[in-house]
């Protein structure tokens, strides 16, 4: 019992010490009781920016000065203040969504939290990022959905909110379709929508709660279906790379089987150092929407050896039989495979493996013409060569 009492007493005393220290740390009393009013800043200049303004000034020679602060009200009526220590000579005011002239109150603050008289500074922000993004939004019908693009030149943190009608016939945000980003070139591809008309609203918000008007668009996704693999056949042209001789074959790329030897696998030595090409006939004239490709893994490593890293896909309705990539072929797209983890060559983590195992869908320009023949040209594989391997592929499009 004595030992228990000692431990209890030690715990109680330690707790009280910690609590007392915490209270001391939470104190926000001024570091001085000097009631002297600090000197005001001078030589004030303003640099207006997109949705913001930077106020520059000369810091007064005043040993009692602690910091300078600006108090301002943004477009939506919210009041903010920003502070800068006496080691700095500028303040950034953010959150404006208009280009009107605004008054800002500038104060010098002493170590005892005494404020100087305010200096009124006028600012006039440039066009806000949310309006720049909003005015650049373009929405285009795509296969199974739509593509949204926009320009965010200042790389501001913005939200493109997509709204749709709910069961009460009121527009509400759809977070799955909305975009939250700070990249300069915005691209959102929304899929999984049926081919009827859909009316969506699009508006842009920032982190201060400012928002633009709402534009409404009627989206009608383009029809796509899986082209029947039973109609596929090899269509080897001059210049196409030969398959390896120990079991691989081009038709294995669409046989529905995974693993070795059910793979299309070109041979680097016999195929030469130039980009390796394979060609096949889908048997169906269609507007291709996407080509799905599952890489062939070497054990558990997908981003390895002959897995394509940079490649092109071409299409033709009636290709030249000389094998040249001439006017009879249309470039459907140029693509790059990126390992999600960024791990060194030869090392895949579980997420890398899961993503590659599920296959990659490579989308085709919606304005591309109808084609029947597909040609895949490998520019670089993960080993640095040009040989290519495909464990399985599928082609989607509209054959109507």
N, C-alpha and C positions, 0 to 999 in steps of 0.2 A: 504493500500500500504506500509506503514511504517513497519508493521509486516512482510509482504512478503519480503521486502528488508533485514530485519534483519535475517530472516531464510536463504535467499540466501547467504548473507555475511558469516553466520556461516557455511553453507555447503561448500562454496568455501575455507574458511580458513582451515576447517577440512581436506578437500581433499588435499590441498597443504601440510599439515603436514604429512599425510599418504604417499604421493608420495615422500616427502623428506626423510622419514624414510626408505621407500623401496629402494631408491637409495643408502642410507648408508649401508643397509643390503647387497646389491648386490656387494659392493666393495670387491675386493679380493687382496688388497694390502698386502705386507708382513708385519708381526707384528713387524719387526725390520729392521733397516737399516745397521746392522752390516755385513760387507763384509768378515768376517772371515770364512775360509773354515772349515767345520766340520770334526771331526775325522772319519776315516773309521771304519766299524765294523770288528771284528776279530773272530777267532775260528769258522770259517764257516764249516758247515757240510751239507750234502745233503741226504734226504730220498726220493728215487724215488718211485712213486706210479703209479697206472694204469691211464695213460693219464695225469699225473701230477707229480710235485716234490715239496717237502717242503724244503726250505732253512732255516737252523737254524744258529744263530750267537750270539756273545756276543756284547751287546750294549755298545758303548764307553761312558766313563764318560765325558760328554761334555754338559755343561748347555745350549749351543747354539743349540743343536740338537733338531729338531722337529719330524722328521720321517725318516724311511729308505724305499727306493723304489727299485723295480726290474723292468728292462725293458727287454722284451723278445719277440721273434717272434715264433708263433706256426706253425704247419705243413702246413696250407694253406696260409702262407705268411703274415697273419695279425699280426700287432705289438700290444702288450698290456703292461700295467704297473700296478703293484700292490704296495700298500703302507701299512706300519705298523707304528704306533706311537712308540715313544721311550719307551713306557710301554711294548711293545711286543718284542719278540726275534725270530720271525719266519715269513716267507712269503710263501703262497701257490700259486704256479704257475699252472694254469689249461689250458686245451684246446689243448693238444698234441694228435695227432692221429698216431704217429709212435714211434718206439723204438730207434731212432737215438740219437747221442750225440748232445746237443745244448748248445750254449753259452748264458749266462745270465749276464747282466750288473747290478751290485749292487751299489747303491749310498746312502750316508748319505746326508740328506738335513737339512739345518739350518732353524731357525725361519724367516730369511730374504730370504728364498728360494735359498740359495747358495748351489750348489752341490759339493760334494767331487769328487775326481778323481774316475772313475769307477773301481770296482773290478770285474774281470771276473770269473764267476763260471760255471763249466760244470755240466750239468745234463743229465740223460739218462732215460727217462720215461719207465715204463713197458707197457705191451700191453694195448691199449686204450679200454675203456668200449664198444665203438661202434663195435670194432672187436671181443670182447668177445661175445657180443650179436649176431652179424652176424654169427659167426662160430657155434653158438648153435641153430640157427633157424631150426625148423622142421615144415613142412606143411603136413597135412594129410587130405585126402578127407573125408568129413562127409556128413550126410544126409542134402541135400539142401544147401551145401556150403563146407567150410573147417575149420579145426582147426589149428591155428598157435601157437606154443610154443617156448619159448626162455628163456635163463638164463641170468639174469642181476645181477651178484654176488655183484657188488659194489653199487647197487641201484642208478646208475647214471640216470640223466635226458636224456632219449634217445627217438628218434622217429624212429619207423619202418615204412618206407614209402612203401606203396603198389602202384605199377604203373600198368597201363593197356593201351592198344592202344586206341587212339581217332579216330575221323573220318578221320584224316589226316594220319593214320597208324603210329602215333608217340606215344611213351609211355609217359604218364603223370600221376601225382600223383592222387590217389583216396583217398580223405581225409576221406570218410566214412569207408573205409577199413583199413586205416593207424592207427597205434597205437602210442600214446604219453603217456609215463609212466616213473615212477622211482621205480617200484616194482622189487623185486629180481626174482620172478617167473612169467614170462609173459605168459598169455593165452588169445588169441583172437579167438572168435567163430564167423565166418561170415556165414550168412544164406541168403536165398532169391535168390540163384543163380540156374539157370536151369541146367539140367543134361547133357549138352553138354560140350565139352572141352573148357577151358578158360586158356589163358596164362597170368600169372602175373609176375611182377618183384618185388623183395624185396631188399631194401637197408636200412642201418641204418645211422642216422645223429645225431649230438649233437648240443648243443646251440651255438657252435662257428662256425658252418657251415662245420665242417669236415664230410665226408661221406665215406662209404665203397664202394666196388664194388657192382654190382647188380647181384643177382642170379635170374634165371628165372625158374618158375615151371608151369607145365601144370596141372590144376585142373579139375577134373571131378566129380562133386558132386554126391552123391548117391541118388537114387530115394526114395521118401517117399510119402505116401498117408494116408489119414485118414481111419483107419479100420472101417468098417460099424458097428455102434452100434446096429443095428437090429439083429446082430448075437451074441451079448453079452448075457450071462446068469450067474446067481449065481452058484458057485461051492463050496459049504460050506464043509470044511474038518474038521476032528477032530482037536481041538486046536484053531479053528477060534473063535473069540469073538462074542457073540450074539449081535444083534441089540437091541436098546432100544425098549420097548414095547408100547410106546405111538404114534406110527405112522411111524417111520423111517423104511426103508428097503434097503437092498443092491442094488437091481435093480434101485433104485432112483438115484444112482450115475451116471447113463448114460441115464436118461430119457429125458434130454434136458430141464428140469424144475428147476427153482431156488427157494430158500426159503423153509420154513417149510411147510409140512413134507417131501418134495421131496429131501431127503438127506440120505446118508448112515451114521449111527450114532451108534457106539458100546457103550455098557453099561459097565461102570467101575466096578461096584460092581459084577455083574454076570460074567464079563469077567476076574476078578482077577487082581492082580497088575502087572503081567508079560506083555511084549509087546503084543498089540492087533493086530491080523491079520485078513484080509479079503481076499477071493480068488474068482476069477471069470474066466469064459471061454470066450475068445474073439471070438471063433468060426472060427478063421482064423490063420493058421500057417504062421508066418511072422518074419522077422528080425525087431524087434522093434527099432525105432529111438528115440522116446520120449513119455513120458506120461504127458499129461496136466491135472492139478488138480486145481479146483477152491475151496477154503476153504468155509466152511459154516459160515456166520457171525451171531454173537449174537447181533442183532440190527445193529449197524454200526461198531462193533468191530470184526475184522477178526483175529487178533493175540491174541486169547482169548480162554479160556477153552479147548475144545477138538480139536482145530486146530493143526494139526501135526507140530511139531517143528523139530524133528529129526526122520527120518524114512528110511526104505529100501524098494526096489522093487525087487522082484524075478520073474523069468519066467521059464516055463517048457513046453516041448512038450508033455510029458506023465508023470504027477506027481504020486508019491506014494499016495495011497488012505488012508494011515495011518495018514496023516497030518504032518508028520515029515519034517523038512527042511533038507532033505538028499541030496544025489548026484543027485536026479532027478530034483532038482531045481538049477538054476543059478542066482547068485546075479547080477542083472542088474545095480544096483547103490545104493549108500548111499547118503542121501541128508539132507540139513539143511535149514529151512526157517528162514530168518533174516528180522526183521522189519526195513525198510529203515530209518525211523526217529530216531530209537534208543530210543524212548520215553518209559516211564515205562509201565509195564504190565497193561492192561486195558485201555490204552490211545492210540488211533490211530489218526494221522493227515490225512488231505485230500489226501496227496500223498500215504500214507500207504494204505488207503482204495481203491484208484484208482488202484494201482498195484495188490493188492490181488483180487479185483473184476474182473480184467482182467484174473486172473489165472496164475499159474506158469507152465512153460514147463521144465520138468526134463529129461535131455538127457541121453541116454543109450550108453554104450560103443559100438562103431561100430563093434567091434570084437565079440560081443555076438552072440550066436547061435540063430536059429529060435525058437520061442516059440509060444504057443497057449494059455497057462494059465498064469494069472498074480496074484501075491500075494503081498499085501502091508502090511508091518509090522511097526507099530508105536512104536518107542523107547521112545519118550517123547513128550507130548503135551505142549501147552503154560501154562497150569495150573500146570504142573509138574507131571501129571499122564501119563497113557499110552493109554487111550481110544482115538479113532480117529473119525473124522467126515469129510465127503467129500460131498460137494454140487453137484459137477459135475466133470466128468473126460472124457478124450478122449485119445485114443491110436493111435500113428502114426507109420508107418513102411513100409517095402517092402514085400508084400505077394507073389511076383513073384517067 
